[in-house]
Amino acid sequence: MFPERRVQVKPTRFRIPDICVVAGAEPEEQIFTTPPLVCIEILSSDERLSEMQKRCQDYLKFGVPYVWILDPHKHKAFHCTLSGIFEVTVLATENPAIHIPLDALFED
């Protein structure tokens, strides 16, 4: 996992997700120019889910297969796709298989 690592989603556009997850060996590049496995955005108390949509679309169009938004204030999580943002109770990936139940993520 890499906190706040710059991702070059277009030749002239960079995004900085709260967390990036890569599969395999640790990347040598300081700026991701190839899509990580997961980009995670964490909503702050003054951000809205709708404000994240453009950011998430950038990650997805760049080729990031899994884009998640976490709302720690409401203990909710969302999986983003090109067709929308969907609330989920488990954060999951395939190959490698990762399954993180929300109740485990937001344990007190």
Residue frames as qw, qx, qy, qz and C-alpha x, y, z in Angstrom:
[[0.000, 0.889, 0.458, 0.000, 0.00, 0.00, 0.00],
 [0.430, 0.116, 0.034, 0.895, 1.20, 3.46, -0.88],
 [0.039, -0.794, -0.475, 0.376, -0.36, 6.51, 0.77],
 [0.155, 0.921, 0.058, -0.353, -0.81, 9.63, -1.33],
 [0.498, -0.199, 0.589, 0.605, 1.32, 8.51, -4.29],
 [0.337, 0.562, -0.158, -0.738, 0.85, 10.56, -7.45],
 [0.600, 0.267, 0.739, 0.153, -0.87, 8.77, -10.36],
 [0.088, 0.363, -0.383, -0.845, -0.51, 10.12, -13.91],
 [0.552, 0.396, 0.691, -0.247, -3.97, 9.42, -15.31],
 [0.585, 0.774, 0.220, 0.099, -3.40, 11.45, -18.51],
 [0.665, 0.338, -0.060, 0.663, -0.33, 13.06, -20.08],
 [0.099, 0.459, -0.165, 0.867, -1.11, 16.38, -18.35],
 [0.621, -0.539, -0.027, -0.569, -3.32, 15.23, -15.43],
 [0.345, 0.169, -0.833, 0.399, -2.24, 13.78, -12.12],
 [0.672, -0.562, -0.193, -0.442, -4.36, 12.51, -9.26],
 [0.138, 0.374, -0.776, 0.488, -3.28, 11.68, -5.72],
 [0.722, -0.395, -0.477, -0.308, -5.48, 8.98, -4.20],
 [0.539, -0.703, 0.328, -0.327, -5.38, 8.56, -0.44],
 [0.611, -0.354, 0.706, 0.046, -4.11, 4.99, -0.88],
 [0.658, 0.469, -0.476, -0.347, -2.83, 2.94, -3.84],
 [0.779, -0.249, 0.573, -0.056, -2.49, -0.83, -3.75],
 [0.461, 0.574, -0.590, -0.331, -0.24, -2.63, -6.20],
 [0.982, -0.063, 0.158, -0.085, 0.03, -6.34, -6.95],
 [0.862, 0.330, -0.116, 0.367, 3.44, -7.95, -7.16],
 [0.635, -0.068, -0.177, 0.749, 6.76, -6.24, -6.66],
 [0.141, -0.797, -0.227, 0.542, 7.06, -2.75, -5.26],
 [0.544, 0.774, 0.193, 0.261, 7.14, -0.25, -8.12],
 [0.617, -0.124, -0.017, 0.777, 10.35, 1.66, -8.68],
 [0.131, 0.531, 0.278, 0.789, 8.62, 4.75, -10.03],
 [0.079, -0.193, -0.491, 0.846, 7.77, 7.66, -7.73],
 [0.502, 0.289, 0.043, -0.814, 4.81, 8.60, -9.92],
 [0.585, 0.185, 0.790, -0.015, 2.58, 5.76, -11.07],
 [0.305, 0.429, -0.417, -0.741, 2.47, 5.76, -14.87],
 [0.391, -0.078, -0.868, -0.295, 0.89, 2.29, -14.97],
 [0.606, -0.483, -0.144, -0.616, -2.40, 1.61, -13.22],
 [0.146, -0.284, 0.833, -0.451, -2.21, 0.29, -9.66],
 [0.177, -0.260, -0.946, -0.081, -4.56, -2.55, -8.66],
 [0.235, -0.757, -0.606, 0.059, -6.66, -0.35, -6.38],
 [0.119, 0.343, -0.129, 0.923, -7.09, 3.38, -5.78],
 [0.344, -0.609, -0.687, 0.198, -8.83, 4.31, -2.54],
 [0.010, -0.493, 0.022, -0.870, -10.28, 7.71, -1.72],
 [0.310, -0.421, -0.728, 0.444, -11.36, 8.53, 1.83],
 [0.083, -0.774, -0.360, -0.515, -14.13, 11.08, 2.24],
 [0.205, 0.033, -0.467, 0.859, -13.40, 13.88, 4.65],
 [0.053, 0.532, 0.704, -0.467, -16.24, 15.36, 6.67],
 [0.221, 0.643, 0.060, -0.731, -16.68, 18.25, 4.21],
 [0.106, 0.248, -0.746, -0.609, -16.54, 16.19, 0.97],
 [0.760, 0.224, 0.258, -0.553, -19.52, 14.74, -0.85],
 [0.702, 0.043, 0.690, 0.171, -19.67, 11.45, -2.69],
 [0.578, 0.760, 0.296, 0.030, -20.71, 13.27, -5.87],
 [0.024, 0.930, -0.333, -0.155, -17.49, 15.34, -5.75],
 [0.515, -0.422, 0.720, 0.195, -15.45, 12.15, -6.03],
 [0.801, 0.439, 0.395, -0.101, -17.09, 11.01, -9.28],
 [0.486, 0.841, -0.237, -0.033, -14.72, 12.89, -11.64],
 [0.192, -0.675, 0.710, -0.061, -11.67, 11.65, -9.75],
 [0.697, -0.048, 0.706, -0.115, -12.91, 8.06, -9.84],
 [0.751, 0.628, 0.174, -0.107, -13.69, 8.28, -13.55],
 [0.236, 0.837, -0.492, -0.033, -10.11, 9.43, -14.18],
 [0.400, -0.434, 0.804, -0.073, -8.72, 6.37, -12.36],
 [0.754, 0.241, 0.592, -0.148, -11.04, 3.98, -14.17],
 [0.637, 0.764, -0.012, -0.102, -10.37, 5.43, -17.63],
 [0.023, 0.772, -0.635, -0.007, -6.63, 5.20, -16.88],
 [0.701, 0.192, -0.678, -0.106, -7.11, 1.45, -16.31],
 [0.155, -0.274, 0.763, -0.565, -7.27, 1.07, -12.52],
 [0.391, -0.201, -0.845, -0.306, -9.46, -2.05, -12.12],
 [0.444, -0.602, -0.646, 0.151, -10.71, -1.27, -8.60],
 [0.057, 0.392, -0.140, 0.907, -11.62, 2.15, -7.29],
 [0.435, -0.554, -0.695, 0.144, -13.11, 2.43, -3.81],
 [0.105, -0.590, 0.124, -0.791, -14.43, 5.31, -1.75],
 [0.467, -0.320, -0.739, 0.365, -14.52, 4.98, 2.02],
 [0.262, -0.683, -0.058, -0.680, -16.72, 7.11, 4.25],
 [0.411, 0.020, -0.762, 0.500, -15.34, 6.65, 7.77],
 [0.239, -0.103, 0.329, -0.908, -17.95, 8.98, 9.29],
 [0.761, 0.026, -0.006, -0.648, -20.90, 6.87, 8.12],
 [0.496, -0.260, 0.829, -0.005, -19.01, 3.53, 8.07],
 [0.778, 0.527, 0.266, -0.217, -19.83, 3.04, 4.41],
 [0.359, -0.367, 0.641, 0.570, -17.85, 1.95, 1.37],
 [0.642, 0.649, 0.123, -0.390, -18.45, 2.33, -2.35],
 [0.611, -0.035, 0.623, 0.487, -17.16, 0.53, -5.42],
 [0.292, 0.705, -0.092, -0.640, -16.79, 2.78, -8.46],
 [0.600, 0.209, 0.671, 0.382, -17.28, 1.65, -12.05],
 [0.100, 0.012, 0.389, 0.916, -17.64, 3.56, -15.30],
 [0.263, -0.492, -0.654, -0.511, -21.40, 3.16, -14.94],
 [0.448, -0.744, -0.126, -0.479, -21.67, 4.53, -11.40],
 [0.035, 0.408, -0.708, 0.575, -20.86, 4.40, -7.71],
 [0.751, -0.295, -0.494, -0.325, -22.33, 1.50, -5.74],
 [0.461, -0.602, 0.485, -0.436, -22.47, 0.95, -1.99],
 [0.740, 0.146, -0.657, 0.004, -20.88, -2.35, -0.92],
 [0.731, -0.631, 0.142, -0.218, -20.52, -4.32, 2.29],
 [0.841, -0.253, 0.323, 0.352, -17.31, -6.08, 1.19],
 [0.218, 0.830, -0.400, -0.322, -14.33, -4.57, -0.61],
 [0.854, -0.021, 0.509, 0.106, -13.19, -7.25, -3.02],
 [0.290, 0.677, -0.525, -0.427, -10.79, -7.87, -5.87],
 [0.977, 0.146, 0.153, -0.008, -10.02, -10.85, -8.08],
 [0.860, 0.267, 0.032, 0.433, -6.52, -12.07, -8.95],
 [0.246, 0.023, -0.888, 0.388, -5.23, -11.56, -6.35],
 [0.447, -0.601, -0.598, -0.286, -8.32, -12.31, -4.34],
 [0.114, 0.084, -0.484, 0.863, -8.84, -9.73, -1.61],
 [0.402, -0.610, -0.583, -0.355, -11.98, -9.65, 0.54],
 [0.171, 0.048, -0.496, 0.850, -12.35, -7.05, 3.28],
 [0.226, -0.677, -0.693, -0.098, -15.71, -7.02, 5.09],
 [0.019, -0.718, -0.027, -0.695, -16.78, -3.53, 6.08],
 [0.682, -0.704, -0.082, -0.179, -17.42, -4.47, 9.70],
 [0.846, -0.205, -0.028, 0.492, -13.76, -5.56, 10.00],
 [0.431, 0.464, 0.067, 0.771, -12.59, -2.32, 8.38],
 [0.186, -0.644, 0.004, -0.742, -14.55, -0.05, 10.69],
 [0.706, -0.411, -0.539, 0.207, -14.04, -1.96, 13.94],
 [0.230, -0.906, 0.105, -0.340, -13.73, 0.30, 16.95]]
